[in-house]
């Protein structure tokens, strides 16, 4: 930093000494001399020096300079700005408590500094004080522009706390101030789905058309909104365009590598107690090591679970990449010369789409994590089967469908040790027909819930057992049921439990009522494994055909319906005919699941056959 950039009021020797500090010289022991210099230095003269030091990674220098200036200028009208800038720098070093104190000082001096209120709330949230953050944002003096930002932060944090009705209200207020916020539309719409607020969209935001709402509801929300594959693709494409910029260049050679064994890399943030790991672990274990070498690129939490340990043990190479940025992760994959990279996240939490955009492997496919169109140019395939992506819908998908010769879903054939449960222990009636659905409530649509109520009215000796998802969704579901003439005691709510307890529960129910257009996937497989029949409604999209694929595999084709009327009629027929219910249960007895859906050895062989077909060799 040239000395002449400093305030001309300083002596040349002092200017040179002060400038040297920002060019990397050690900070002096002479704190009094430093404060004396800061006392004669306007804040605007300090700013370019501090910004340069921060850009060069010397935030310690910047923080010390702001502290010295604050100490030397206690009565300055610019003091609030110095405190604010100090808070920003402290937050960048994760010193959140100190940052919060700095922002509070800035607000005390300048209550209208609304960005300080935003940042103070974020600093409190980072310290695990979400309620304090919400209180700060509620009390802040706000311009219109900043009110939008505060409402968005409030909505986001309330959503994380599963207070979906409040989150929906905050985000709706933000959109009423500025509807041109596609990310806020996404979070608002999905909050409504999670709280079961219906109708999902009835023109609450002036100027936002139903089509725009559908396109902006986001990758997960769109699967529960529609089975129109073309609409799903447009929605996801818009999200990717906003969120995932292209990489500067491709890393992998176009024609691949020549390795004795095919190097398969699995990329995931869910190598932990997550549904994906429970599905794929045995496939990882069963890969033919004479033909395949298995790499796992892992950004998963160290949760200490048995399933995580089993997944890691099943990999030939476990490569943690959680501390690597996307470019560095891509370069590591390229250095390992991976032939086929399998993305197991898709667009779920923890996804590494930017890593995939570097094209670190010559062939890249997505599997299990996101079961909808994912039009990322660097992805070559989506692994599926001919049922979940039928021929008449294949052209709507991107990347290209890669159908396996059989069921698309991997499974673990090992049965975990399960607790002994009874209907009495779970609070279920002993002598009534028990429908159940253990899917997340955001998958429950208005039309499907109304069909469930029709079923309950037509089968008066039945109850519906559903997962206890959120207090908001429970209240809204019961209110809608009452409006449709179904008493609240017909609904039983199952609290969240551990994996083994969850699995054992399925054996207590009589029929699983699937959701549509977003079917159960892993949950459906678990239900069938425990001998619980499923009734599903299949549509056009992958998400709306998952359970149907499982039912076809296990031989329950007649419980795959294609209309709400048929769905209702089939459910009522089973619930009101004990002999039919018993016969249906018998069809899943014995080894029906193990020799079909649970045939992990056969699935792995089919998957490896597909890998051989898509491998590129120069």
N, C-alpha and C positions, 0 to 999 in steps of 0.2 A: 504494500500500500504506500503510495507516494505521500511524503509528509505534507505537500502543498494541498492535499485534499482535505486537510483538517482546517479548523477554524483559524482565520488569520490572527486572532487575538493572542494565540499562544506564541511563546518564544520559539525560534527555530530549533533549539536543542530539545525543548520539551515536545515539540511536534514530531521530531524524528524519533524520540524515545517512545512516545505513545503509539506512533504508526508501527514501530517495530514489533510491538506486542501483538498486533493483529496479523503480522506476517509470520508468526510462529515463535517469537522470542518467549522465554519463560515469563510467567506473570510475576511481578516484583514482590519482594517482601515489604516494600515501602508502601503500605496501603494508604498512608496519609498523603503521600505525593500523588498517588493515583486519584484519590478523591479530590484533591486540590485541582488537578487537571480537569476532572469531570465537572467541577463547579464552574469552570469558565468555558465549558463546551456545550453548545446548544444540542438538544436531542437529535435534531435533523443532521448534525454533523457526525454523530455517532452511528446513525442508522446504516449508512453504506459500509462502514467498517464491520459492524456486527453481522450484517447480511453476508458479507464476503466470508467471514470466518465460519459462519454456519454452513454455507455452501461447500466449504472445504473440509467439513466434518469436525470443526473445532468449536463445538457448542459450549464447551467449558469456558473458552475465552469469551464468547458472547454473553453467557450467563454472568460471569464475573464482571464484565464491563457494565451490564445493565444494573447489577447490584451496586457497583461503585457509583454510578451516575445517580441512582435513586438516593443513596446515602448522602451524596453531595448536594442534592437539589430538593430538599424537603418541601419547599414552598413553591416549586415551579408549576405553572399551569399545564405543563406537559407531563407531569408526574403520572397521571392516569395511563398515558400511552406507554410510558416506560414499564409500568407494572404489567400492562397487557402483553407487551412484547416479551417480557421476562416469563410470563406464564406460558406463552407459545413455545419458547425455547425449552422450558422445563418439561412441558408435556411431551416434546419430541424425545427427551431422554427418559421418559416413563417415570419421572418424578412427579406423580400425579397429585400427591398431597401438597407439595410445595407449589405446584402449578395452580391448584385450587386456591391457595392463600393469595397468590399473586393476582388471580382474576378477581377475587373478592375485594382486594385493595383497589383494583381498577374500577370496579362497580361502585365502591363507596365514594370514590372521587368523582365518578361520572356515571350516574345511574342510567343515562340514556345510551350507554355503550352496549348495545344489545348483543354484539358478537361476544363480549365478555360473559354475558349471561349464558349464551349457548355453550361456550367453552368451559365455563365453571360447571355446568351440568354434566358435560362429558367427562371432566376430571373427577367429579364425584361418582359418576357411573363406573369409571375405571377403577375406583377404589372399592367397588361393591356396595355403593350407597344409592341404589336406584330411586328410592323414595325421596331422598334429599335432592337428587337431580331433578325429579319431577316438580318438587316444590320451588326450586330456583326458576325453572322455566315458567311455572304458573305465575310467579310474582314479577317477572321481568317486564320492564317498559318496552314496548315493541312498536317499531315501524311496521308498515304492511309487509314489506319484503322480509323483515326479520321474523314477523309473526308466522309467516309460512315456514321458515326454517325451524322455529321453535315447535310448531305443531307437528312437523315431520319427525323431529327428534322425540317428541312426546309420544307420538303414535308408534314409532319404532320400539321404544323402550317398554311401553305398555304391552305391545305385542309379544315381546320377549318374556314378559311376566305373565303371559297368557290371560291378560285382561282385555279380551278381544273387543268387547262392546265399547269400552272406553277408547281403545286404539282406533276402532272404526270411526268413532265420532271425531277424534282429533284429526285423522287423515281426511275425513270428509270436509271438515272446516277448512283445512289447507287447500283442498281442491276447489272449494267455493271461492277462495281468494285467487287461485291460479290453477286453472284446469290443465294447463300445458305441462304436466308433470307425469310422464308415463310411469316412472318408477313408483310414484305415490299411488297412481291408479292400481298398479300391481299389488302393492301392499294393502291398500284399502279393500280391493276386491277379495284378496285371499283372507283378510281378517273377517270379512263377511262370511266367506265359506267356512272358516274354522268356527265361527260363532253360530252357524246355521241361521243367518239373517236372510229371510226370503221375502219377496223375490230377490234374487241376487242383484239384479240391477233393474230399476224402474225409472230411470231418468233423473236420479237424485242430483246429478251434476249437470247444470245447464250447459248446453253446447257439446257435451260428450255423448256421442251417438252410441247405441248398443254395439255396433260393429267395432268402433274404436275401443270400447270397454273390453270386448272379447279379445281384441288383438293385443291389449296392454295388460291383461291379467297375469301374465308371466308364465314361464314354462310349466310349473307345477299346477298352477291354477287352471290352466287351459285344459289339462287332462281330465280334470273333474268337471269342466264346463261343457265340453262338446266332444263328440266322436267324429267330427269332421276333420279328417287328416290334413286337408289342404289349409284349413283355418288354423289348426295347430302349428303347421309348418310356418305360416306367415307370422304367427305370434312369436314363435321361437326365433325366427330369422330377425325380426325387429329387435328382440332382446339382445341377441348376439351382436348385432350391428352397433348397439349402444354400449355394450359392455366388454366385448372381446376384440381388441384391435389386432390387425395382422402382425405377424412377426417380421423382422427385417429381411430374413432369408431362410430358406429351407436347409436343414442340417443333414438329413439322411440322403445317401445316394439313391437316385431314382430306380436303379435296377437291383438294389439290395446287396446282400452279402453272400458269400459262399462258405457256410459253416457246416461242419460234420453233423451237428445237432441243431435243430431249429431253436433259436433263442426267443422265448416268449416272455414279454414283460407285462406284468399286471400293475396298473397305476391306480392307487386308491387312497382315500383318507378314512376308509372304513374297515381296516384290518384290526378290528376290535369287537366288542360286544354289539354288533350291528347285524341286521338281517342279511345283508349281502355276504358277510363272512360265514354265517351259518349255512347259507346255500352253497357256497363255492369251495369250502375247505376240503372236502373229500376229492373234488376234482383236482385241486392242487396236489394232493397227496398221491393221486392215482396216475398223474402224467407219466407216460412212458419215458424213463430217463435214458433209454438207449437212443431215443429219437428227439427228445426235447430237453432243453435246459431252461429252468424256470426262475425268473427274476421278479422280485416284488418291490416296486417303488412306493414307499410308504410315508404318508404324512398323517398317520392315524395317532390318536392319543394313546399313551401308555396306561391303559386302564387296568392292567393286572389280571385280565379275564383269562379263563381257560381257553376260550375260543381264539383269543389273540395269540396265545402261546402255541396253539395247534397250527394256526395259519403260518406263523413265522417258521415253525419247524418244518412245514411242508414246502418251503421255498428253498431252492438251491442257493439263492443270493437274496438276502434281505437288505435293501438299501434305503435307509431313512432319508427323506428329502424334505421333511417338515421345516427345516431351517434354511432351505434353499429357495431363492426366488424362482420364478417360472423359467427364466432363461437358463439359470444355472442347472435346474433340474433337467431341462431339455438337453443341455450339453452333457450331463452325466449319462443320460439314456443313450445319446449318440456315441459316447465313448465306449459304452458296453456293446455296441453294434447289435442292438436288438433287431431281430428280423420282423417280429409282429408285436405291436404294442396294443394291449387291451385296456381301454379306459373303463373302469368299474364305477365311476361316479356319474358320468353324464353331466346333468345340470343340477345335481343335488349338492347339499352343503359340503364344502371342501373340494369342489371340482377344480381341476387344473387345466381349464380350457386354453389359457395362454401358453402353457407348456406344449399342448398338442399343436398349437398354431405354428410352433417352430419346426414341425414335422421331424421329430427326432428319430423316427423309425420309418422305413420305407413303406410299411403297411400298418395302418392304424384302424382299430375297430372299437366300437362302444358296445357295452354289454351290461345288462341287469340294472345299472344305476338309474337311467332315465329311459322310459319305454315310450318315447314319442319321437317325432322327427327331430333331428339335430343337424341342421344344415351348416355344419362347419366344414369349409372346403378341404381341410387337412384330414378329415375322417373319411376312410374309404368304405367302411361297412358298419351296419348294425346287425348284431347276431340275433337271429329270430327263428321262427319255424313257419311252415306254410299256413298254419291256422292263425297265428297272431298277426301276421301280415299276409293276407290273401293276395292272390295274383291281381285282382281288380283294384287293389289299393297300392300296390308296390311302387307305381310311378309317382305317387305323392310323397314318398319318403326320400329323405336325404339324411345320412349317406345311404348307399345302396343296400337293400336287404341281403343278408347272407343267411339263407334258411338252412338249418340243420336237418338231417334226415331223422326227424322225430321231434320230441318235445324240446322246446328252447331252454327250459329252466333246469339249471343244475340243482342237485340236492345232496344232502348228507344222509347216507343210509343208516348211520349209527343212531340208535334211539337213546336219548339222554335218560338218566335216572329221574323218574318222576315221582312226585309225592302222591299219596293216596287221598283223593278228594271224594266228597259226596255232594249231592244236591243240597243236603241240609247244611253242610259246612260252608257252602257258597251262597247260602240264602235263597236257594231256588225251590219252587214248589215240587213236591215229589210226584204229584198225580196230574200234572198238566203238561201239555206239549210246549217244549221250549225252543223257540226260534232264537238264533243268536247272530250277531254281527260284531266282530272285534276290530273292524277297520276304523281308521281315524274319521272323526266327524266331518272333516272338510270334504270327504268323499260322498257324504250323504246329500243328495240333491232334493229339492222340493218335490219333484215328481216321484222319486223313489220313496221318500218318506210317506207321501200320500198313499202309495201302493201298499206300503207296510201297514198303514192304518186300515185300509180296506181289508187286508188279510186278517188282521186282528179282529175286526168286526165280524167277518165271516167265519172265523174259527174262535168262538167265544171262550173255549177252554185252553187258550194258548197265551203265552207271554213272550215278550221280546227282550232278550238279554244282550245288552250292548256295553261297550267299554265306557268307563267313566273318563271322558276326554277333558272337558273343561266345564266350569260352572256355568259359563255363558251359554254354551251349546246345549247343555242339559236343560236349562231353563227354557230356552227357545223351542227345543224339541217337545217338551212337555206341554208348553203353551199351544203349539200347533196341534198336537194330538188332542188336547181338550177341545179345540175349535172344530175338530173333525169327529168328535163324539167318542173318543177313546180315553178311558180313565188313566190317570197317571200310574196307578198300581199295576197296569199291564206292562210297564217298562221297568226292567231291573238293570241296575248299573254296576258293572264289574270294575272295581278299583284296579289300578296298575299294579302288576306283580312281576316277579322275576321270570326268566325264560321257562324254567321247568314247571312252575305253577301255572303259567299262561298256557303251556302246551297241554297240561293235564286237564284243564277246564273243558277243552273241546269234547271230551268223552261224555260230558254231562248233558250236552244239548242234543236236540233231535234233528234240526235242519239249520244250516247256515244260509242266511239271506244275504246274497252278495249285493254290492253297490254297483251302480252304472251311472255315467259312462266310464268311471274309473274303478275297475274291478280290484278285488283282493289279489295279491300275487303270492308273496311268501306266506301270508296268513291263510290263504286258500290251500296251499300245499300242506301247511301244518294241520289244518282241519281235516283234510282227507287222510293224512297220515294217522290221525287219531280215530279214524273210522266215522267221521262226521260228514254226512252228505252235504253237498252245496247246490243251491239253486242260483243260477246266474242269468244275466241278460246280456247277450253279446251284441255289439254294434260293429262299427267299421274300423275303429282305430285299435292299435296294439293294446293300449291301456284297457280298452273295453272288451278284450278277447283273452286276457290272461287266464282267468278262471275257466273259460271254455276250453282252452288248450289242455288244462289239467284234467278236466272232466272227460274230454275225449280220450286222453291217455289212459285213464283208469277205467274206462268203459261205462261212464254215466252220461252218454250223449244226450239222453232224453231229458236231462236237467239243464241243458243249454237252450234257453228260450231266446226269442228274437223280438218280442213285443211285451209291453207292460201287461196287457190282458192275459197273455199266456203265462207270464211270470206269476201273476196273482192266482190264476186258476190252478196252476201246478202246486203252489204253496198250500192253498186251501185244501186241495184234494188229499195231500199227504197228512196235513194236520188234523183232518177230520176222519181219517180212516186208519185206525191203529194197525191193522193188518198190512196196509200199504207202507206205513212208516217202518214197521219191523222188517218187511221184505227189502225195502230200500237200504236199511242199515246192514242187512246181511250181505248185500252186494259188495260192501267194502270190508268184509270180514277176512280173516286169514292174512295171506301175503299179497293182497291186491295192490297195496301201495308200494311195497318193496320191489315187486317184480315189474312195476311200470314206472311211476314217477320216481321212485327211490332207487332205480337201477343206475347207480352212480358209475359203475364200470362201463356199462353200455353207453351212457351219456358221454363219458370222457373219451371213449373211442370215436364217437361221432364228432365231437368237438375237434379232436386231433385230425380227423379226416378233413374237416373244413379248413383247419390251419394249413395243412399240406397243400390244399388246393389254392390258397391265396398267397402263399409265400412267393416272394420274388427272388430269383437267382440270376446273377449276371451271366 
